[in-house]
Amino acid sequence: MKLLVVDDSSTMRRIIKNTLARLGFNDVLEAEHGLEGWQVMEKAGDINVLITDWNMPEMNGLELVKKVRAERKYDNVPIIMVTTEGGKTEVITALKAGVNNYIVKPFTPQVLKEKLEDVLG
């Protein structure tokens, strides 16, 4: 199973990747911002889960989500947004854009595990 982590913070990408590795997910790609994330998705072609931040340069996470959801080939790719944006309005906006689950930073490895299990069924 291939996962893509998109976050402009290298520290946050490392935390998420380390947590995923402990959960048994070792095929994890990463990108620094939405535009790079999109390019990785197009190149890899078989991303099973997208985990993205909201606030990033180049292309933010919400724009990335909308771009991914506009492509039929990615209809079944679950998207988890991991962000500091914890307001009700932001959560609703993200869900309407096509996010399957939402995590507010800071979070525990247990929360990431639960959200992943939820989107993977």
MDTraj code that builds the backbone (N, CA, C; nanometers):
import mdtraj as md
import numpy as np

residues = "MET LYS LEU LEU VAL VAL ASP ASP SER SER THR MET ARG ARG ILE ILE LYS ASN THR LEU ALA ARG LEU GLY PHE ASN ASP VAL LEU GLU ALA GLU HIS GLY LEU GLU GLY TRP GLN VAL MET GLU LYS ALA GLY ASP ILE ASN VAL LEU ILE THR ASP TRP ASN MET PRO GLU MET ASN GLY LEU GLU LEU VAL LYS LYS VAL ARG ALA GLU ARG LYS TYR ASP ASN VAL PRO ILE ILE MET VAL THR THR GLU GLY GLY LYS THR GLU VAL ILE THR ALA LEU LYS ALA GLY VAL ASN ASN TYR ILE VAL LYS PRO PHE THR PRO GLN VAL LEU LYS GLU LYS LEU GLU ASP VAL LEU GLY".split()
xyz = np.array([
    [0.0843, -0.1183, 0.0000],
    [0.0000, 0.0000, 0.0000],
    [0.0885, 0.1242, 0.0000],
    [0.0600, 0.2147, -0.0925],
    [0.1429, 0.3345, -0.1088],
    [0.0686, 0.4573, -0.0553],
    [0.1352, 0.5309, 0.0341],
    [0.0781, 0.6526, 0.0908],
    [0.1619, 0.7728, 0.0504],
    [0.0970, 0.8878, 0.0392],
    [0.1654, 1.0128, 0.0080],
    [0.1386, 1.1121, 0.1195],
    [0.2467, 1.1659, 0.1765],
    [0.2377, 1.2670, 0.2821],
    [0.2829, 1.4004, 0.2237],
    [0.1937, 1.5006, 0.2274],
    [0.2238, 1.6327, 0.1733],
    [0.2168, 1.7347, 0.2859],
    [0.3316, 1.7940, 0.3183],
    [0.3373, 1.8944, 0.4247],
    [0.4633, 1.9775, 0.4029],
    [0.4530, 2.1087, 0.4194],
    [0.5701, 2.1940, 0.3981],
    [0.6702, 2.1847, 0.5122],
    [0.6309, 2.1243, 0.6227],
    [0.7222, 2.1055, 0.7350],
    [0.7899, 1.9680, 0.7250],
    [0.9220, 1.9684, 0.7091],
    [0.9949, 1.8413, 0.7004],
    [0.9828, 1.7646, 0.8319],
    [0.9748, 1.8365, 0.9437],
    [0.9588, 1.7721, 1.0742],
    [0.8249, 1.6986, 1.0812],
    [0.7179, 1.7645, 1.0356],
    [0.5851, 1.7010, 1.0388],
    [0.5814, 1.5812, 0.9440],
    [0.6435, 1.5926, 0.8264],
    [0.6492, 1.4779, 0.7341],
    [0.7203, 1.3608, 0.8006],
    [0.8307, 1.3893, 0.8715],
    [0.9066, 1.2838, 0.9388],
    [0.8234, 1.2187, 1.0502],
    [0.7535, 1.2992, 1.1284],
    [0.6678, 1.2466, 1.2357],
    [0.5611, 1.1544, 1.1769],
    [0.4953, 1.1996, 1.0720],
    [0.3895, 1.1191, 1.0103],
    [0.4479, 0.9916, 0.9500],
    [0.5605, 1.0039, 0.8785],
    [0.6227, 0.8852, 0.8183],
    [0.6665, 0.7847, 0.9242],
    [0.7243, 0.8322, 1.0341],
    [0.7664, 0.7427, 1.1423],
    [0.6458, 0.6718, 1.2047],
    [0.5377, 0.7462, 1.2240],
    [0.4156, 0.6863, 1.2781],
    [0.3619, 0.5812, 1.1823],
    [0.3584, 0.6137, 1.0543],
    [0.3101, 0.5180, 0.9537],
    [0.3967, 0.3921, 0.9514],
    [0.5280, 0.4109, 0.9638],
    [0.6198, 0.2956, 0.9644],
    [0.5896, 0.2046, 1.0829],
    [0.5640, 0.2641, 1.2008],
    [0.5298, 0.1845, 1.3192],
    [0.3977, 0.1099, 1.3006],
    [0.3110, 0.1643, 1.2143],
    [0.1822, 0.1000, 1.1871],
    [0.1933, -0.0031, 1.0738],
    [0.3147, -0.0168, 1.0181],
    [0.3351, -0.1167, 0.9139],
    [0.3283, -0.0634, 0.7723],
    [0.3160, 0.0673, 0.7561],
    [0.3136, 0.1283, 0.6229],
    [0.4537, 0.1771, 0.5894],
    [0.5216, 0.1053, 0.5005],
    [0.6600, 0.1403, 0.4695],
    [0.6789, 0.2032, 0.3318],
    [0.5746, 0.1970, 0.2489],
    [0.5833, 0.2562, 0.1158],
    [0.5190, 0.3942, 0.1208],
    [0.5962, 0.4926, 0.1707],
    [0.5437, 0.6269, 0.1920],
    [0.6247, 0.7278, 0.1113],
    [0.5564, 0.7969, 0.0226],
    [0.6187, 0.9036, -0.0557],
    [0.5893, 1.0346, 0.0149],
    [0.6669, 1.1382, -0.0183],
    [0.6414, 1.2671, 0.0453],
    [0.6602, 1.3812, -0.0519],
    [0.5957, 1.4929, -0.0204],
    [0.6064, 1.6141, -0.1011],
    [0.5990, 1.7342, -0.0083],
    [0.6611, 1.8436, -0.0532],
    [0.6744, 1.9636, 0.0291],
    [0.5558, 2.0597, 0.0196],
    [0.4795, 2.0506, -0.0877],
    [0.3629, 2.1377, -0.1061],
    [0.2675, 2.0716, -0.2052],
    [0.1504, 2.1313, -0.2207],
    [0.0467, 2.0711, -0.3035],
    [0.0860, 2.0444, -0.4473],
    [0.1565, 2.1389, -0.5077],
    [0.1974, 2.1212, -0.6472],
    [0.2899, 2.0009, -0.6618],
    [0.3867, 1.9900, -0.5713],
    [0.4768, 1.8746, -0.5731],
    [0.3989, 1.7460, -0.5427],
    [0.3034, 1.7544, -0.4511],
    [0.2193, 1.6392, -0.4188],
    [0.1434, 1.5903, -0.5407],
    [0.0883, 1.6847, -0.6167],
    [0.0156, 1.6502, -0.7392],
    [0.1091, 1.5805, -0.8383],
    [0.2292, 1.6350, -0.8530],
    [0.3268, 1.5763, -0.9462],
    [0.3651, 1.4352, -0.9032],
    [0.3821, 1.4140, -0.7724],
    [0.4149, 1.2802, -0.7209],
    [0.2991, 1.1840, -0.7492],
    [0.1763, 1.2301, -0.7265],
    [0.0595, 1.1437, -0.7521],
    [0.0527, 1.1031, -0.8989],
    [0.0731, 1.1994, -0.9869],
    [0.0657, 1.1716, -1.1297],
    [0.1763, 1.0754, -1.1729],
    [0.2956, 1.0934, -1.1158],
    [0.4099, 1.0089, -1.1514],
    [0.3947, 0.8681, -1.0934],
    [0.3545, 0.8604, -0.9657],
    [0.3420, 0.7304, -0.8990],
    [0.2228, 0.6520, -0.9541],
    [0.1140, 0.7239, -0.9769],
    [-0.0027, 0.6630, -1.0383],
    [-0.0881, 0.5733, -0.9505],
    [-0.0337, 0.5215, -0.8432],
    [-0.1094, 0.4248, -0.7624],
    [-0.1039, 0.4568, -0.6135],
    [-0.1324, 0.5808, -0.5793],
    [-0.1360, 0.6219, -0.4391],
    [-0.2644, 0.5674, -0.3766],
    [-0.2520, 0.5024, -0.2606],
    [-0.3684, 0.4445, -0.1941],
    [-0.4313, 0.5367, -0.0906],
    [-0.3490, 0.6233, -0.0300],
    [-0.3997, 0.7198, 0.0679],
    [-0.3178, 0.8481, 0.0546],
    [-0.3869, 0.9621, 0.0568],
    [-0.3217, 1.0928, 0.0548],
    [-0.3419, 1.1574, 0.1913],
    [-0.2308, 1.1970, 0.2536],
    [-0.2348, 1.2692, 0.3813],
    [-0.1744, 1.4057, 0.3542],
    [-0.2539, 1.5109, 0.3700],
    [-0.2050, 1.6436, 0.3340],
    [-0.2324, 1.7488, 0.4401],
    [-0.1399, 1.8433, 0.4495],
    [-0.1560, 1.9627, 0.5313],
    [-0.2475, 2.0583, 0.4542],
    [-0.2953, 2.1615, 0.5191],
    [-0.3780, 2.2620, 0.4519],
    [-0.2912, 2.3796, 0.4081],
    [-0.2185, 2.4402, 0.5037],
    [-0.1428, 2.5626, 0.4768],
    [-0.0030, 2.5314, 0.4248],
    [0.0142, 2.5525, 0.2928],
    [0.1438, 2.5275, 0.2284],
    [0.1622, 2.6265, 0.1145],
    [0.2882, 2.6510, 0.0771],
    [0.3135, 2.7382, -0.0383],
    [0.2838, 2.6652, -0.1692],
    [0.2941, 2.7353, -0.2798],
    [0.2766, 2.6817, -0.4159],
    [0.1311, 2.6435, -0.4438],
    [0.0827, 2.5417, -0.3757],
    [-0.0573, 2.4991, -0.3847],
    [-0.0945, 2.4471, -0.2473],
    [-0.1984, 2.5053, -0.1854],
    [-0.2329, 2.4602, -0.0505],
    [-0.3076, 2.3271, -0.0547],
    [-0.3295, 2.2705, 0.0635],
    [-0.3922, 2.1396, 0.0721],
    [-0.5338, 2.1354, 0.0189],
    [-0.6097, 2.2414, 0.0403],
    [-0.7469, 2.2451, -0.0087],
    [-0.7485, 2.2452, -0.1620],
    [-0.6582, 2.3224, -0.2220],
    [-0.6469, 2.3240, -0.3686],
    [-0.6061, 2.1862, -0.4204],
    [-0.5144, 2.1201, -0.3493],
    [-0.4716, 1.9858, -0.3878],
    [-0.5898, 1.8887, -0.3811],
    [-0.6663, 1.8948, -0.2740],
    [-0.7827, 1.8073, -0.2577],
    [-0.8799, 1.8274, -0.3743],
    [-0.9075, 1.9525, -0.4080],
    [-1.0011, 1.9821, -0.5180],
    [-0.9480, 1.9291, -0.6504],
    [-0.8177, 1.9430, -0.6725],
    [-0.7559, 1.8941, -0.7967],
    [-0.7634, 1.7415, -0.8047],
    [-0.7352, 1.6748, -0.6933],
    [-0.7412, 1.5286, -0.6883],
    [-0.8851, 1.4814, -0.7113],
    [-0.9802, 1.5466, -0.6445],
    [-1.1207, 1.5063, -0.6563],
    [-1.1788, 1.5351, -0.7959],
    [-1.1149, 1.6236, -0.8715],
    [-1.1613, 1.6545, -1.0073],
    [-1.1215, 1.5446, -1.1066],
    [-1.0312, 1.4562, -1.0641],
    [-0.9838, 1.3476, -1.1513],
    [-1.0528, 1.2173, -1.1137],
    [-1.1274, 1.1600, -1.2070],
    [-1.2015, 1.0356, -1.1801],
    [-1.1118, 0.9213, -1.1340],
    [-0.9887, 0.9172, -1.1870],
    [-0.8995, 0.8055, -1.1515],
    [-0.8626, 0.8048, -1.0033],
    [-0.8838, 0.9180, -0.9343],
    [-0.8524, 0.9258, -0.7916],
    [-0.9781, 0.9233, -0.7038],
    [-1.0922, 0.8888, -0.7623],
    [-1.2188, 0.8873, -0.6871],
    [-1.2114, 0.8044, -0.5601],
    [-1.1392, 0.6930, -0.5651],
    [-1.1369, 0.6008, -0.4515],
    [-1.0174, 0.6201, -0.3584],
    [-0.9401, 0.7252, -0.3805],
    [-0.8242, 0.7515, -0.2942],
    [-0.8719, 0.8298, -0.1714],
    [-0.8619, 0.7687, -0.0527],
    [-0.9005, 0.8416, 0.0685],
    [-0.8019, 0.9558, 0.0959],
    [-0.8563, 1.0678, 0.1409],
    [-0.7731, 1.1837, 0.1740],
    [-0.7947, 1.2198, 0.3204],
    [-0.6829, 1.2301, 0.3933],
    [-0.6865, 1.2747, 0.5327],
    [-0.6136, 1.4089, 0.5386],
    [-0.6817, 1.5093, 0.5912],
    [-0.6177, 1.6388, 0.6084],
    [-0.5659, 1.6498, 0.7504],
    [-0.4373, 1.6837, 0.7645],
    [-0.3732, 1.7006, 0.8944],
    [-0.3299, 1.8470, 0.9017],
    [-0.3941, 1.9251, 0.9879],
    [-0.3719, 2.0690, 0.9850],
    [-0.3930, 2.1347, 1.1213],
    [-0.3463, 2.2570, 1.1336],
    [-0.3719, 2.3360, 1.2543],
    [-0.5085, 2.4028, 1.2450],
    [-0.5691, 2.4012, 1.1264],
    [-0.7005, 2.4634, 1.1046],
    [-0.8079, 2.3760, 1.1675],
    [-0.8474, 2.4089, 1.2913],
    [-0.9398, 2.3233, 1.3640],
    [-1.0809, 2.3768, 1.3783],
    [-1.1085, 2.4909, 1.3163],
    [-1.2421, 2.5501, 1.3286],
    [-1.3477, 2.4702, 1.2540],
    [-1.4716, 2.4806, 1.3006],
    [-1.5824, 2.4077, 1.2388],
    [-1.5967, 2.4441, 1.0908],
    [-1.5825, 2.5707, 1.0583],
    [-1.5952, 2.6165, 0.9205],
    [-1.4903, 2.5506, 0.8314],
    [-1.3657, 2.5430, 0.8805],
    [-1.2579, 2.4813, 0.8031],
    [-1.2833, 2.3326, 0.7812],
    [-1.3290, 2.2651, 0.8864],
    [-1.3565, 2.1212, 0.8754],
    [-1.4650, 2.0978, 0.7704],
    [-1.5725, 2.1752, 0.7759],
    [-1.6828, 2.1609, 0.6801],
    [-1.6341, 2.1900, 0.5379],
    [-1.5533, 2.2955, 0.5222],
    [-1.4987, 2.3300, 0.3907],
    [-1.4165, 2.2149, 0.3348],
    [-1.3318, 2.1563, 0.4183],
    [-1.2465, 2.0451, 0.3742],
    [-1.3303, 1.9231, 0.3371],
    [-1.4299, 1.8908, 0.4181],
    [-1.5156, 1.7751, 0.3906],
    [-1.5930, 1.7954, 0.2607],
    [-1.6423, 1.9169, 0.2386],
    [-1.7154, 1.9467, 0.1146],
    [-1.6249, 1.9352, -0.0072],
    [-1.4962, 1.9656, 0.0124],
    [-1.4001, 1.9580, -0.0994],
    [-1.3639, 1.8130, -0.1329],
    [-1.3921, 1.7211, -0.0394],
    [-1.3661, 1.5804, -0.0680],
    [-1.2739, 1.5092, 0.0278],
    [-1.2405, 1.5731, 0.1393],
    [-1.1568, 1.5090, 0.2398],
    [-1.2389, 1.4005, 0.3101],
    [-1.1791, 1.2845, 0.3325],
    [-1.2502, 1.1743, 0.3985],
    [-1.2390, 1.1797, 0.5503],
    [-1.1287, 1.2389, 0.5993],
    [-1.1104, 1.2485, 0.7430],
    [-1.0201, 1.3671, 0.7742],
    [-1.0208, 1.4101, 0.8997],
    [-0.9585, 1.5368, 0.9370],
    [-0.8888, 1.5204, 1.0716],
    [-0.7633, 1.5628, 1.0784],
    [-0.6869, 1.5558, 1.2031],
    [-0.6330, 1.6957, 1.2334],
    [-0.6549, 1.7412, 1.3562],
    [-0.6031, 1.8720, 1.3965],
    [-0.4696, 1.8525, 1.4680],
    [-0.3674, 1.9285, 1.4253],
    [-0.2360, 1.9261, 1.4904],
    [-0.2458, 2.0033, 1.6218],
    [-0.1731, 1.9635, 1.7230],
    [-0.0924, 1.8418, 1.7311],
    [-0.1823, 1.7199, 1.7528],
    [-0.1323, 1.6035, 1.7141],
    [-0.2110, 1.4815, 1.7263],
    [-0.1220, 1.3696, 1.7782],
    [-0.1842, 1.2628, 1.8255],
    [-0.1089, 1.1470, 1.8746],
    [-0.1035, 1.0409, 1.7650],
    [-0.0058, 0.9505, 1.7724],
    [-0.0007, 0.8402, 1.6762],
    [-0.1315, 0.7597, 1.6756],
    [-0.1953, 0.7479, 1.7912],
    [-0.3216, 0.6743, 1.8011],
    [-0.4300, 0.7385, 1.7144],
    [-0.4342, 0.8702, 1.7133],
    [-0.5341, 0.9412, 1.6320],
    [-0.5106, 0.9124, 1.4835],
    [-0.3853, 0.9190, 1.4401],
    [-0.3541, 0.8896, 1.3003],
    [-0.3925, 0.7462, 1.2659],
    [-0.3628, 0.6542, 1.3559],
    [-0.3978, 0.5126, 1.3358],
    [-0.5490, 0.4964, 1.3185],
    [-0.6259, 0.5599, 1.4072],
    [-0.7722, 0.5489, 1.4018],
    [-0.8288, 0.6086, 1.2744],
    [-0.7783, 0.7242, 1.2342],
    [-0.8280, 0.7901, 1.1124],
    [-0.7932, 0.7067, 0.9891],
    [-0.6744, 0.6493, 0.9873],
    [-0.6339, 0.5622, 0.8758],
    [-0.7232, 0.4379, 0.8678],
    [-0.7445, 0.3744, 0.9820],
    [-0.8315, 0.2568, 0.9861],
    [-0.9712, 0.2925, 0.9372],
    [-1.0173, 0.4113, 0.9741],
    [-1.1500, 0.4562, 0.9348],
    [-1.1619, 0.4708, 0.7823],
    [-1.0627, 0.5347, 0.7191],
    [-1.0731, 0.5564, 0.5738],
    [-1.0425, 0.4287, 0.4939],
    [-0.9677, 0.3362, 0.5542],
    [-0.9346, 0.2131, 0.4838],
    [-1.0392, 0.1033, 0.5057],
    [-1.1284, 0.1270, 0.6013],
    [-1.2368, 0.0321, 0.6236],
    [-1.2000, -0.0820, 0.7066],
])
top = md.Topology()
chain = top.add_chain()
for i, resn in enumerate(residues, 1):
    res = top.add_residue(resn, chain, resSeq=i)
    for name in ("N", "CA", "C"):
        top.add_atom(name, md.element.get_by_symbol(name[0]), res)
traj = md.Trajectory(xyz[None], top)
